[in-house]
Amino acid sequence: MLGDLPVSTDDRVLVDYRTADDAGVFRIDAERALVQTVDFFTPIVDDPIAYGRIAAANALSDVYAMGGRPLTALASVGTRFRIERSSSAMPSPARCIPAASGRMREPDPATR
């Protein structure tokens, strides 16, 4: 599937999907680069807060693995349960700003 994506010819793209790294890297200027990552995986615990913390830590570790420093975070969640405190799932040691979030609530299979 990734092989069908167009290959970027932009010199500012330093790391993309072809290197199978933890994140993509885009050069902003001679001194700075933007490290971007996104993760999507099924819940591995039943507690939505614990799951949010695990998912956030996983994504943040990708930024650290690329030598970056987290500044902002985006969250996207697909779930069958209601999320009451999604912003509390962000690990505070990262000190990054939750910039946006998206939620997609799946219908409960028992009600179909």
Backbone atoms as SQL, in Angstrom:
CREATE TABLE atoms (id INTEGER PRIMARY KEY, chain TEXT, resi INTEGER, resn TEXT, atom TEXT, x REAL, y REAL, z REAL);
INSERT INTO atoms VALUES
  (1, 'A', 1, 'MET', 'N', 0.807, -1.176, 0.000),
  (2, 'A', 1, 'MET', 'CA', 0.000, 0.000, 0.000),
  (3, 'A', 1, 'MET', 'C', 0.866, 1.262, 0.000),
  (4, 'A', 2, 'LEU', 'N', 1.870, 1.348, 0.864),
  (5, 'A', 2, 'LEU', 'CA', 2.718, 2.541, 0.891),
  (6, 'A', 2, 'LEU', 'C', 3.491, 2.705, -0.411),
  (7, 'A', 3, 'GLY', 'N', 3.782, 1.606, -1.072),
  (8, 'A', 3, 'GLY', 'CA', 4.497, 1.673, -2.339),
  (9, 'A', 3, 'GLY', 'C', 3.732, 2.410, -3.419),
  (10, 'A', 4, 'ASP', 'N', 2.421, 2.546, -3.244),
  (11, 'A', 4, 'ASP', 'CA', 1.595, 3.255, -4.216),
  (12, 'A', 4, 'ASP', 'C', 1.542, 4.759, -3.976),
  (13, 'A', 5, 'LEU', 'N', 2.084, 5.216, -2.834),
  (14, 'A', 5, 'LEU', 'CA', 2.093, 6.649, -2.554),
  (15, 'A', 5, 'LEU', 'C', 3.105, 7.354, -3.451),
  (16, 'A', 6, 'PRO', 'N', 2.792, 8.592, -3.842),
  (17, 'A', 6, 'PRO', 'CA', 3.774, 9.328, -4.644),
  (18, 'A', 6, 'PRO', 'C', 5.005, 9.666, -3.803),
  (19, 'A', 7, 'VAL', 'N', 6.156, 9.597, -4.413),
  (20, 'A', 7, 'VAL', 'CA', 7.410, 9.920, -3.733),
  (21, 'A', 7, 'VAL', 'C', 7.609, 11.431, -3.781),
  (22, 'A', 8, 'SER', 'N', 7.902, 12.020, -2.623),
  (23, 'A', 8, 'SER', 'CA', 8.119, 13.460, -2.560),
  (24, 'A', 8, 'SER', 'C', 9.465, 13.811, -3.188),
  (25, 'A', 9, 'THR', 'N', 9.455, 14.886, -3.939),
  (26, 'A', 9, 'THR', 'CA', 10.704, 15.396, -4.511),
  (27, 'A', 9, 'THR', 'C', 11.112, 16.712, -3.846),
  (28, 'A', 10, 'ASP', 'N', 10.376, 17.086, -2.787),
  (29, 'A', 10, 'ASP', 'CA', 10.657, 18.321, -2.062),
  (30, 'A', 10, 'ASP', 'C', 11.884, 18.106, -1.182),
  (31, 'A', 11, 'ASP', 'N', 12.919, 18.907, -1.363),
  (32, 'A', 11, 'ASP', 'CA', 14.164, 18.780, -0.595),
  (33, 'A', 11, 'ASP', 'C', 13.984, 19.017, 0.903),
  (34, 'A', 12, 'ARG', 'N', 12.874, 19.639, 1.275),
  (35, 'A', 12, 'ARG', 'CA', 12.629, 19.888, 2.698),
  (36, 'A', 12, 'ARG', 'C', 12.170, 18.633, 3.433),
  (37, 'A', 13, 'VAL', 'N', 11.725, 17.616, 2.703),
  (38, 'A', 13, 'VAL', 'CA', 11.326, 16.354, 3.328),
  (39, 'A', 13, 'VAL', 'C', 12.600, 15.566, 3.616),
  (40, 'A', 14, 'LEU', 'N', 12.952, 15.492, 4.889),
  (41, 'A', 14, 'LEU', 'CA', 14.189, 14.830, 5.296),
  (42, 'A', 14, 'LEU', 'C', 13.983, 13.343, 5.576),
  (43, 'A', 15, 'VAL', 'N', 12.842, 12.990, 6.131),
  (44, 'A', 15, 'VAL', 'CA', 12.508, 11.600, 6.438),
  (45, 'A', 15, 'VAL', 'C', 11.048, 11.396, 6.080),
  (46, 'A', 16, 'ASP', 'N', 10.765, 10.346, 5.319),
  (47, 'A', 16, 'ASP', 'CA', 9.376, 10.036, 4.986),
  (48, 'A', 16, 'ASP', 'C', 9.125, 8.541, 5.161),
  (49, 'A', 17, 'TYR', 'N', 8.014, 8.057, 4.651),
  (50, 'A', 17, 'TYR', 'CA', 7.611, 6.669, 4.864),
  (51, 'A', 17, 'TYR', 'C', 8.599, 5.650, 4.301),
  (52, 'A', 18, 'ARG', 'N', 9.422, 6.050, 3.377),
  (53, 'A', 18, 'ARG', 'CA', 10.340, 5.087, 2.734),
  (54, 'A', 18, 'ARG', 'C', 11.434, 4.589, 3.668),
  (55, 'A', 19, 'THR', 'N', 11.721, 5.318, 4.744),
  (56, 'A', 19, 'THR', 'CA', 12.793, 4.904, 5.652),
  (57, 'A', 19, 'THR', 'C', 12.289, 4.062, 6.817),
  (58, 'A', 20, 'ALA', 'N', 10.955, 3.906, 6.918),
  (59, 'A', 20, 'ALA', 'CA', 10.340, 3.119, 8.007),
  (60, 'A', 20, 'ALA', 'C', 10.802, 3.598, 9.389),
  (61, 'A', 21, 'ASP', 'N', 10.974, 4.915, 9.531),
  (62, 'A', 21, 'ASP', 'CA', 11.357, 5.491, 10.820),
  (63, 'A', 21, 'ASP', 'C', 10.139, 5.678, 11.708),
  (64, 'A', 22, 'ASP', 'N', 10.370, 6.176, 12.912),
  (65, 'A', 22, 'ASP', 'CA', 9.300, 6.401, 13.873),
  (66, 'A', 22, 'ASP', 'C', 8.431, 7.607, 13.526),
  (67, 'A', 23, 'ALA', 'N', 8.950, 8.519, 12.718),
  (68, 'A', 23, 'ALA', 'CA', 8.221, 9.737, 12.388),
  (69, 'A', 23, 'ALA', 'C', 8.766, 10.322, 11.091),
  (70, 'A', 24, 'GLY', 'N', 8.016, 11.256, 10.527),
  (71, 'A', 24, 'GLY', 'CA', 8.485, 12.001, 9.378),
  (72, 'A', 24, 'GLY', 'C', 9.172, 13.274, 9.848),
  (73, 'A', 25, 'VAL', 'N', 10.092, 13.785, 9.031),
  (74, 'A', 25, 'VAL', 'CA', 10.804, 15.010, 9.390),
  (75, 'A', 25, 'VAL', 'C', 10.792, 15.948, 8.191),
  (76, 'A', 26, 'PHE', 'N', 10.369, 17.187, 8.440),
  (77, 'A', 26, 'PHE', 'CA', 10.275, 18.221, 7.415),
  (78, 'A', 26, 'PHE', 'C', 11.114, 19.419, 7.850),
  (79, 'A', 27, 'ARG', 'N', 12.067, 19.823, 7.015),
  (80, 'A', 27, 'ARG', 'CA', 12.934, 20.957, 7.346),
  (81, 'A', 27, 'ARG', 'C', 12.159, 22.265, 7.197),
  (82, 'A', 28, 'ILE', 'N', 12.146, 23.052, 8.259),
  (83, 'A', 28, 'ILE', 'CA', 11.484, 24.362, 8.244),
  (84, 'A', 28, 'ILE', 'C', 12.447, 25.420, 7.734),
  (85, 'A', 29, 'ASP', 'N', 13.661, 25.417, 8.274),
  (86, 'A', 29, 'ASP', 'CA', 14.705, 26.334, 7.830),
  (87, 'A', 29, 'ASP', 'C', 16.054, 25.688, 8.139),
  (88, 'A', 30, 'ALA', 'N', 17.132, 26.430, 8.017),
  (89, 'A', 30, 'ALA', 'CA', 18.464, 25.858, 8.212),
  (90, 'A', 30, 'ALA', 'C', 18.702, 25.367, 9.643),
  (91, 'A', 31, 'GLU', 'N', 17.930, 25.881, 10.592),
  (92, 'A', 31, 'GLU', 'CA', 18.131, 25.549, 12.008),
  (93, 'A', 31, 'GLU', 'C', 17.092, 24.586, 12.576),
  (94, 'A', 32, 'ARG', 'N', 15.904, 24.533, 11.961),
  (95, 'A', 32, 'ARG', 'CA', 14.794, 23.799, 12.572),
  (96, 'A', 32, 'ARG', 'C', 14.142, 22.824, 11.599),
  (97, 'A', 33, 'ALA', 'N', 13.598, 21.765, 12.202),
  (98, 'A', 33, 'ALA', 'CA', 12.829, 20.790, 11.437),
  (99, 'A', 33, 'ALA', 'C', 11.618, 20.376, 12.260),
  (100, 'A', 34, 'LEU', 'N', 10.558, 19.992, 11.583),
  (101, 'A', 34, 'LEU', 'CA', 9.331, 19.548, 12.224),
  (102, 'A', 34, 'LEU', 'C', 9.284, 18.024, 12.196),
  (103, 'A', 35, 'VAL', 'N', 9.136, 17.412, 13.359),
  (104, 'A', 35, 'VAL', 'CA', 8.991, 15.962, 13.462),
  (105, 'A', 35, 'VAL', 'C', 7.505, 15.679, 13.633),
  (106, 'A', 36, 'GLN', 'N', 6.941, 14.844, 12.755),
  (107, 'A', 36, 'GLN', 'CA', 5.517, 14.532, 12.816),
  (108, 'A', 36, 'GLN', 'C', 5.313, 13.031, 12.904),
  (109, 'A', 37, 'THR', 'N', 4.341, 12.645, 13.725),
  (110, 'A', 37, 'THR', 'CA', 4.016, 11.232, 13.852),
  (111, 'A', 37, 'THR', 'C', 2.541, 11.082, 14.166),
  (112, 'A', 38, 'VAL', 'N', 2.009, 9.956, 13.822),
  (113, 'A', 38, 'VAL', 'CA', 0.640, 9.613, 14.174),
  (114, 'A', 38, 'VAL', 'C', 0.588, 8.108, 14.409),
  (115, 'A', 39, 'ASP', 'N', -0.149, 7.718, 15.408),
  (116, 'A', 39, 'ASP', 'CA', -0.326, 6.301, 15.725),
  (117, 'A', 39, 'ASP', 'C', -1.809, 5.998, 15.780),
  (118, 'A', 40, 'PHE', 'N', -2.148, 4.803, 15.375),
  (119, 'A', 40, 'PHE', 'CA', -3.524, 4.340, 15.494),
  (120, 'A', 40, 'PHE', 'C', -3.473, 2.858, 15.785),
  (121, 'A', 41, 'PHE', 'N', -3.940, 2.477, 16.936),
  (122, 'A', 41, 'PHE', 'CA', -3.961, 1.055, 17.273),
  (123, 'A', 41, 'PHE', 'C', -5.151, 0.765, 18.172),
  (124, 'A', 42, 'THR', 'N', -5.536, -0.480, 18.225),
  (125, 'A', 42, 'THR', 'CA', -6.686, -0.868, 19.023),
  (126, 'A', 42, 'THR', 'C', -6.349, -0.803, 20.508),
  (127, 'A', 43, 'PRO', 'N', -7.352, -0.548, 21.340),
  (128, 'A', 43, 'PRO', 'CA', -7.103, -0.470, 22.783),
  (129, 'A', 43, 'PRO', 'C', -6.506, -1.767, 23.327),
  (130, 'A', 44, 'ILE', 'N', -5.549, -1.613, 24.211),
  (131, 'A', 44, 'ILE', 'CA', -4.914, -2.779, 24.826),
  (132, 'A', 44, 'ILE', 'C', -5.300, -2.911, 26.292),
  (133, 'A', 45, 'VAL', 'N', -6.082, -1.941, 26.780),
  (134, 'A', 45, 'VAL', 'CA', -6.628, -1.979, 28.141),
  (135, 'A', 45, 'VAL', 'C', -8.085, -1.513, 28.069),
  (136, 'A', 46, 'ASP', 'N', -8.881, -1.831, 29.070),
  (137, 'A', 46, 'ASP', 'CA', -10.291, -1.438, 29.077),
  (138, 'A', 46, 'ASP', 'C', -10.523, -0.018, 29.595),
  (139, 'A', 47, 'ASP', 'N', -9.616, 0.512, 30.364),
  (140, 'A', 47, 'ASP', 'CA', -9.763, 1.843, 30.942),
  (141, 'A', 47, 'ASP', 'C', -9.398, 2.901, 29.899),
  (142, 'A', 48, 'PRO', 'N', -10.361, 3.769, 29.509),
  (143, 'A', 48, 'PRO', 'CA', -10.072, 4.756, 28.464),
  (144, 'A', 48, 'PRO', 'C', -8.984, 5.757, 28.842),
  (145, 'A', 49, 'ILE', 'N', -8.872, 6.104, 30.121),
  (146, 'A', 49, 'ILE', 'CA', -7.837, 7.050, 30.546),
  (147, 'A', 49, 'ILE', 'C', -6.465, 6.396, 30.437),
  (148, 'A', 50, 'ALA', 'N', -6.357, 5.159, 30.909),
  (149, 'A', 50, 'ALA', 'CA', -5.086, 4.437, 30.796),
  (150, 'A', 50, 'ALA', 'C', -4.717, 4.247, 29.326),
  (151, 'A', 51, 'TYR', 'N', -5.712, 3.926, 28.503),
  (152, 'A', 51, 'TYR', 'CA', -5.455, 3.751, 27.071),
  (153, 'A', 51, 'TYR', 'C', -4.943, 5.055, 26.456),
  (154, 'A', 52, 'GLY', 'N', -5.546, 6.182, 26.820),
  (155, 'A', 52, 'GLY', 'CA', -5.090, 7.473, 26.309),
  (156, 'A', 52, 'GLY', 'C', -3.664, 7.777, 26.704),
  (157, 'A', 53, 'ARG', 'N', -3.321, 7.453, 27.937),
  (158, 'A', 53, 'ARG', 'CA', -1.946, 7.670, 28.397),
  (159, 'A', 53, 'ARG', 'C', -0.959, 6.787, 27.646),
  (160, 'A', 54, 'ILE', 'N', -1.335, 5.541, 27.412),
  (161, 'A', 54, 'ILE', 'CA', -0.461, 4.623, 26.668),
  (162, 'A', 54, 'ILE', 'C', -0.279, 5.114, 25.237),
  (163, 'A', 55, 'ALA', 'N', -1.382, 5.508, 24.595),
  (164, 'A', 55, 'ALA', 'CA', -1.308, 5.981, 23.206),
  (165, 'A', 55, 'ALA', 'C', -0.471, 7.258, 23.106),
  (166, 'A', 56, 'ALA', 'N', -0.675, 8.190, 24.040),
  (167, 'A', 56, 'ALA', 'CA', 0.097, 9.446, 24.021),
  (168, 'A', 56, 'ALA', 'C', 1.575, 9.172, 24.251),
  (169, 'A', 57, 'ALA', 'N', 1.882, 8.323, 25.209),
  (170, 'A', 57, 'ALA', 'CA', 3.291, 8.000, 25.477),
  (171, 'A', 57, 'ALA', 'C', 3.934, 7.338, 24.272),
  (172, 'A', 58, 'ASN', 'N', 3.188, 6.487, 23.574),
  (173, 'A', 58, 'ASN', 'CA', 3.714, 5.817, 22.391),
  (174, 'A', 58, 'ASN', 'C', 4.042, 6.831, 21.291),
  (175, 'A', 59, 'ALA', 'N', 3.125, 7.755, 21.040),
  (176, 'A', 59, 'ALA', 'CA', 3.360, 8.767, 20.005),
  (177, 'A', 59, 'ALA', 'C', 4.499, 9.702, 20.397),
  (178, 'A', 60, 'LEU', 'N', 4.532, 10.116, 21.664),
  (179, 'A', 60, 'LEU', 'CA', 5.601, 11.008, 22.112),
  (180, 'A', 60, 'LEU', 'C', 6.965, 10.322, 22.031),
  (181, 'A', 61, 'SER', 'N', 7.001, 9.029, 22.301),
  (182, 'A', 61, 'SER', 'CA', 8.285, 8.317, 22.220),
  (183, 'A', 61, 'SER', 'C', 8.815, 8.308, 20.789),
  (184, 'A', 62, 'ASP', 'N', 7.908, 8.340, 19.793),
  (185, 'A', 62, 'ASP', 'CA', 8.352, 8.425, 18.397),
  (186, 'A', 62, 'ASP', 'C', 9.074, 9.739, 18.139),
  (187, 'A', 63, 'VAL', 'N', 8.565, 10.824, 18.700),
  (188, 'A', 63, 'VAL', 'CA', 9.211, 12.133, 18.531),
  (189, 'A', 63, 'VAL', 'C', 10.585, 12.122, 19.198),
  (190, 'A', 64, 'TYR', 'N', 10.647, 11.597, 20.414),
  (191, 'A', 64, 'TYR', 'CA', 11.930, 11.510, 21.109),
  (192, 'A', 64, 'TYR', 'C', 12.913, 10.627, 20.344),
  (193, 'A', 65, 'ALA', 'N', 12.426, 9.534, 19.769),
  (194, 'A', 65, 'ALA', 'CA', 13.300, 8.616, 19.026),
  (195, 'A', 65, 'ALA', 'C', 13.940, 9.301, 17.819),
  (196, 'A', 66, 'MET', 'N', 13.273, 10.311, 17.290),
  (197, 'A', 66, 'MET', 'CA', 13.801, 11.039, 16.135),
  (198, 'A', 66, 'MET', 'C', 14.628, 12.247, 16.557),
  (199, 'A', 67, 'GLY', 'N', 14.860, 12.406, 17.867),
  (200, 'A', 67, 'GLY', 'CA', 15.660, 13.524, 18.353),
  (201, 'A', 67, 'GLY', 'C', 14.883, 14.810, 18.501),
  (202, 'A', 68, 'GLY', 'N', 13.552, 14.721, 18.462),
  (203, 'A', 68, 'GLY', 'CA', 12.725, 15.914, 18.556),
  (204, 'A', 68, 'GLY', 'C', 12.312, 16.239, 19.974),
  (205, 'A', 69, 'ARG', 'N', 11.641, 17.377, 20.104),
  (206, 'A', 69, 'ARG', 'CA', 11.091, 17.838, 21.378),
  (207, 'A', 69, 'ARG', 'C', 9.614, 18.116, 21.158),
  (208, 'A', 70, 'PRO', 'N', 8.716, 17.386, 21.845),
  (209, 'A', 70, 'PRO', 'CA', 7.277, 17.602, 21.646),
  (210, 'A', 70, 'PRO', 'C', 6.861, 19.017, 22.032),
  (211, 'A', 71, 'LEU', 'N', 6.130, 19.667, 21.138),
  (212, 'A', 71, 'LEU', 'CA', 5.600, 21.002, 21.411),
  (213, 'A', 71, 'LEU', 'C', 4.081, 20.978, 21.479),
  (214, 'A', 72, 'THR', 'N', 3.463, 20.256, 20.558),
  (215, 'A', 72, 'THR', 'CA', 2.008, 20.126, 20.534),
  (216, 'A', 72, 'THR', 'C', 1.655, 18.664, 20.313),
  (217, 'A', 73, 'ALA', 'N', 0.397, 18.348, 20.552),
  (218, 'A', 73, 'ALA', 'CA', -0.069, 16.981, 20.345),
  (219, 'A', 73, 'ALA', 'C', -1.460, 17.006, 19.738),
  (220, 'A', 74, 'LEU', 'N', -1.709, 16.080, 18.845),
  (221, 'A', 74, 'LEU', 'CA', -3.030, 15.889, 18.255),
  (222, 'A', 74, 'LEU', 'C', -3.528, 14.525, 18.705),
  (223, 'A', 75, 'ALA', 'N', -4.796, 14.428, 19.023),
  (224, 'A', 75, 'ALA', 'CA', -5.362, 13.153, 19.459),
  (225, 'A', 75, 'ALA', 'C', -6.533, 12.795, 18.554),
  (226, 'A', 76, 'SER', 'N', -6.589, 11.545, 18.166),
  (227, 'A', 76, 'SER', 'CA', -7.694, 11.030, 17.374),
  (228, 'A', 76, 'SER', 'C', -8.100, 9.701, 17.990),
  (229, 'A', 77, 'VAL', 'N', -9.371, 9.580, 18.317),
  (230, 'A', 77, 'VAL', 'CA', -9.836, 8.402, 19.037),
  (231, 'A', 77, 'VAL', 'C', -11.069, 7.829, 18.360),
  (232, 'A', 78, 'GLY', 'N', -11.069, 6.538, 18.161),
  (233, 'A', 78, 'GLY', 'CA', -12.247, 5.798, 17.726),
  (234, 'A', 78, 'GLY', 'C', -12.589, 4.830, 18.835),
  (235, 'A', 79, 'THR', 'N', -13.801, 4.911, 19.379),
  (236, 'A', 79, 'THR', 'CA', -14.121, 4.108, 20.551),
  (237, 'A', 79, 'THR', 'C', -15.595, 3.769, 20.609),
  (238, 'A', 80, 'ARG', 'N', -15.903, 2.765, 21.391),
  (239, 'A', 80, 'ARG', 'CA', -17.299, 2.399, 21.631),
  (240, 'A', 80, 'ARG', 'C', -17.807, 2.974, 22.948),
  (241, 'A', 81, 'PHE', 'N', -16.933, 3.583, 23.717),
  (242, 'A', 81, 'PHE', 'CA', -17.345, 4.119, 25.010),
  (243, 'A', 81, 'PHE', 'C', -17.230, 5.630, 25.003),
  (244, 'A', 82, 'ARG', 'N', -17.925, 6.260, 25.914),
  (245, 'A', 82, 'ARG', 'CA', -17.908, 7.714, 26.025),
  (246, 'A', 82, 'ARG', 'C', -16.639, 8.167, 26.742),
  (247, 'A', 83, 'ILE', 'N', -16.030, 9.215, 26.238),
  (248, 'A', 83, 'ILE', 'CA', -14.812, 9.752, 26.840),
  (249, 'A', 83, 'ILE', 'C', -15.177, 11.006, 27.614),
  (250, 'A', 84, 'GLU', 'N', -14.938, 10.986, 28.914),
  (251, 'A', 84, 'GLU', 'CA', -15.297, 12.117, 29.770),
  (252, 'A', 84, 'GLU', 'C', -14.140, 13.085, 29.956),
  (253, 'A', 85, 'ARG', 'N', -12.909, 12.554, 30.074),
  (254, 'A', 85, 'ARG', 'CA', -11.765, 13.400, 30.453),
  (255, 'A', 85, 'ARG', 'C', -10.597, 13.162, 29.509),
  (256, 'A', 86, 'SER', 'N', -10.794, 13.352, 28.234),
  (257, 'A', 86, 'SER', 'CA', -9.752, 12.997, 27.271),
  (258, 'A', 86, 'SER', 'C', -8.474, 13.809, 27.448),
  (259, 'A', 87, 'SER', 'N', -8.577, 15.070, 27.836),
  (260, 'A', 87, 'SER', 'CA', -7.360, 15.877, 27.967),
  (261, 'A', 87, 'SER', 'C', -6.494, 15.410, 29.125),
  (262, 'A', 88, 'SER', 'N', -7.069, 14.714, 30.089),
  (263, 'A', 88, 'SER', 'CA', -6.269, 14.242, 31.218),
  (264, 'A', 88, 'SER', 'C', -5.397, 13.052, 30.833),
  (265, 'A', 89, 'ALA', 'N', -5.591, 12.541, 29.628),
  (266, 'A', 89, 'ALA', 'CA', -4.802, 11.388, 29.195),
  (267, 'A', 89, 'ALA', 'C', -3.401, 11.791, 28.741),
  (268, 'A', 90, 'MET', 'N', -3.156, 13.086, 28.511),
  (269, 'A', 90, 'MET', 'CA', -1.855, 13.539, 28.047),
  (270, 'A', 90, 'MET', 'C', -0.835, 13.484, 29.177),
  (271, 'A', 91, 'PRO', 'N', 0.254, 12.779, 28.974),
  (272, 'A', 91, 'PRO', 'CA', 1.273, 12.735, 30.028),
  (273, 'A', 91, 'PRO', 'C', 1.845, 14.123, 30.294),
  (274, 'A', 92, 'SER', 'N', 1.777, 14.589, 31.523),
  (275, 'A', 92, 'SER', 'CA', 2.255, 15.927, 31.842),
  (276, 'A', 92, 'SER', 'C', 3.766, 16.083, 31.734),
  (277, 'A', 93, 'PRO', 'N', 4.600, 15.032, 31.930),
  (278, 'A', 93, 'PRO', 'CA', 6.044, 15.254, 31.802),
  (279, 'A', 93, 'PRO', 'C', 6.463, 15.733, 30.411),
  (280, 'A', 94, 'ALA', 'N', 5.664, 15.454, 29.376),
  (281, 'A', 94, 'ALA', 'CA', 6.019, 15.895, 28.026),
  (282, 'A', 94, 'ALA', 'C', 5.856, 17.397, 27.875),
  (283, 'A', 95, 'ARG', 'N', 5.004, 17.998, 28.662),
  (284, 'A', 95, 'ARG', 'CA', 4.751, 19.428, 28.650),
  (285, 'A', 95, 'ARG', 'C', 4.425, 19.958, 27.256),
  (286, 'A', 96, 'CYS', 'N', 3.711, 19.165, 26.477),
  (287, 'A', 96, 'CYS', 'CA', 3.300, 19.664, 25.169),
  (288, 'A', 96, 'CYS', 'C', 1.838, 20.093, 25.245),
  (289, 'A', 97, 'ILE', 'N', 1.460, 20.954, 24.330),
  (290, 'A', 97, 'ILE', 'CA', 0.135, 21.557, 24.323),
  (291, 'A', 97, 'ILE', 'C', -0.813, 20.698, 23.500),
  (292, 'A', 98, 'PRO', 'N', -1.939, 20.263, 24.084),
  (293, 'A', 98, 'PRO', 'CA', -2.934, 19.565, 23.259),
  (294, 'A', 98, 'PRO', 'C', -3.526, 20.562, 22.268),
  (295, 'A', 99, 'ALA', 'N', -3.193, 20.428, 20.991),
  (296, 'A', 99, 'ALA', 'CA', -3.593, 21.410, 19.991),
  (297, 'A', 99, 'ALA', 'C', -4.964, 21.106, 19.391),
  (298, 'A', 100, 'ALA', 'N', -5.317, 19.847, 19.257),
  (299, 'A', 100, 'ALA', 'CA', -6.601, 19.483, 18.658),
  (300, 'A', 100, 'ALA', 'C', -6.889, 18.027, 18.962),
  (301, 'A', 101, 'SER', 'N', -8.149, 17.674, 18.826),
  (302, 'A', 101, 'SER', 'CA', -8.508, 16.270, 18.988),
  (303, 'A', 101, 'SER', 'C', -9.699, 15.956, 18.104),
  (304, 'A', 102, 'GLY', 'N', -9.813, 14.703, 17.755),
  (305, 'A', 102, 'GLY', 'CA', -10.944, 14.244, 16.973),
  (306, 'A', 102, 'GLY', 'C', -11.476, 12.969, 17.586),
  (307, 'A', 103, 'ARG', 'N', -12.780, 12.828, 17.589),
  (308, 'A', 103, 'ARG', 'CA', -13.387, 11.627, 18.154),
  (309, 'A', 103, 'ARG', 'C', -14.348, 11.031, 17.155),
  (310, 'A', 104, 'MET', 'N', -14.348, 9.737, 17.093),
  (311, 'A', 104, 'MET', 'CA', -15.276, 9.010, 16.249),
  (312, 'A', 104, 'MET', 'C', -15.862, 7.920, 17.146),
  (313, 'A', 105, 'ARG', 'N', -17.109, 8.064, 17.495),
  (314, 'A', 105, 'ARG', 'CA', -17.728, 7.081, 18.370),
  (315, 'A', 105, 'ARG', 'C', -18.377, 6.022, 17.507),
  (316, 'A', 106, 'GLU', 'N', -17.912, 4.803, 17.667),
  (317, 'A', 106, 'GLU', 'CA', -18.455, 3.685, 16.919),
  (318, 'A', 106, 'GLU', 'C', -19.734, 3.205, 17.591),
  (319, 'A', 107, 'PRO', 'N', -20.696, 2.726, 16.802),
  (320, 'A', 107, 'PRO', 'CA', -21.897, 2.194, 17.433),
  (321, 'A', 107, 'PRO', 'C', -21.573, 0.918, 18.212),
  (322, 'A', 108, 'ASP', 'N', -22.275, 0.732, 19.301),
  (323, 'A', 108, 'ASP', 'CA', -22.098, -0.471, 20.117),
  (324, 'A', 108, 'ASP', 'C', -22.650, -1.663, 19.328),
  (325, 'A', 109, 'PRO', 'N', -21.841, -2.705, 19.127),
  (326, 'A', 109, 'PRO', 'CA', -22.302, -3.852, 18.345),
  (327, 'A', 109, 'PRO', 'C', -23.558, -4.497, 18.931),
  (328, 'A', 110, 'ALA', 'N', -23.769, -4.357, 20.243),
  (329, 'A', 110, 'ALA', 'CA', -24.934, -4.975, 20.888),
  (330, 'A', 110, 'ALA', 'C', -26.232, -4.267, 20.487),
  (331, 'A', 111, 'THR', 'N', -26.143, -3.021, 19.996),
  (332, 'A', 111, 'THR', 'CA', -27.342, -2.277, 19.630),
  (333, 'A', 111, 'THR', 'C', -27.622, -2.313, 18.137),
  (334, 'A', 112, 'ARG', 'N', -26.829, -3.018, 17.388),
  (335, 'A', 112, 'ARG', 'CA', -27.050, -3.071, 15.927),
  (336, 'A', 112, 'ARG', 'C', -28.164, -4.018, 15.576);
